[in-house]
Amino acid sequence: MNTKNEGVILPNMDWYIPLVYDFLKEMNITVIENHMPRYVIDPNRSLEDNHDTSYKTNLIYHQTTLGYPMYQKELLEDEINERIELFYKPYHQAIKDALNEKKKYFSKVYLIDLHFKFWC
């Protein structure tokens, strides 16, 4: 398994998402939270976007959002596939399952992908 570069800083983490959108649960809105940091795998990216070097389009970041390399060497295909199987696919399956369940009871169902940006 590849090793993260020592001392690499991982900015652009969604630390406060659960706090910002906590009111949704109080309103009985179904919430699916991704607890996996986007530096491990970004579920908002397409499986086809797996070989680009930009964090903006890559499924798995190779560098931080500040452009610093994250790993001592390139990730192996096995490592990438393991992350897809363990984290990406189950997350997307949970979304599909929730949508299908809601469609049994409602004529319209909305999927809203929420993020939080914090600027200083």
N, C-alpha and C positions, 0 to 999 in steps of 0.2 A: 504494500500500500504506500502511496506517495505521502511525503511529509510536507506539511505547510512550512513556509519559510519562517524562521525564528524572528519574532518581534514584528511581524507584519500586522498592520492595523487594518481592521475591517470596518470601514465607515459604511454608511447607508444601510444600517440595520433597522428593522421595523420594531424596535423595542416597545413602543407605546401603543401599537395597534389595538391590543385588547382593552386598554384603558380608554382610548379615544372612542371606540365603537361599542363599549360595554352596554350602552342604552338599548342596542338592538335586541339583545336577549330579554331585557325587561319588557320589550314590546312584543314578545313572543315571535320574533323573526328568526327563522332558521339561520344559524351562523356556522360556517365551516371555517375553522382556523387552520392555517398552515403553520406548524410550530417548527418547521425546518428552516434554518437560515438560508437566505438566497445564495449565500456563498457555497453551500453544499450542493444545492440544485435550485433553480428558479422555476417554479411551476407555472409562471406566466409566459414562459417561452415555449416555442414549438419544438417537438422532438426532431424536426428537420434542421433546427438551428443549433446543431451540436458541434460544428467544426469552425465556427467563427471565433475570432479572438476578442471581440468587443463584449464587455459585460452587458451592454445594452441589448444585445441580440442573442447571446450565447446561453444555452441551457445550463451549462456549468461554467462558472467564472474561472478564468485562468489568471486574471489579474484583478486587483481591487478596483473600486470605482475611481480611485485616484491614479490608476495606471501602474501600480506596483505589482510585480509578479507574486503570486500567492504560493507557488509550489517550487520545490527544489528541482523538479523535473516535470516533464509533460505527464498528464494523467494517462494511464493505460486505458485502453478500450474496455477492459474488464471492470475497472473502477467506475467508469462512466456508466456502463450498463447496470452495475450493481445499484448505483444511486437512482437510476431510472426505475428499476424494479422495486426497490425498497421504499422510495419516497414519492417520486413523480406519479407513477401509475396509480398507487392507492389513493393519492389525493384527488386525482381526476376521476377515479371511480366513485369516490365519496360524493363528489359534485354531481355526477350523473345519477347516482342512486337517489340523492336528495331531490333533484329536479323531477325524476320519474315518480317519486312518492308524492310530491306536491301536485303533479299533474293529475293524479287520481282524484283530487278534491277541488282543484281550481282550474278555470278555463284559461287563465293566463298566469304564468310564473316568470318572475324576473330574476336574473342572476346579476348581481352587482358586485364587481371586484373592487374592494376598497383598499386603499393605501393611505399612508400618512407621510407627509413630507414636513420636515422640521428644518427651518433655516435660522441661523443666528445672525 
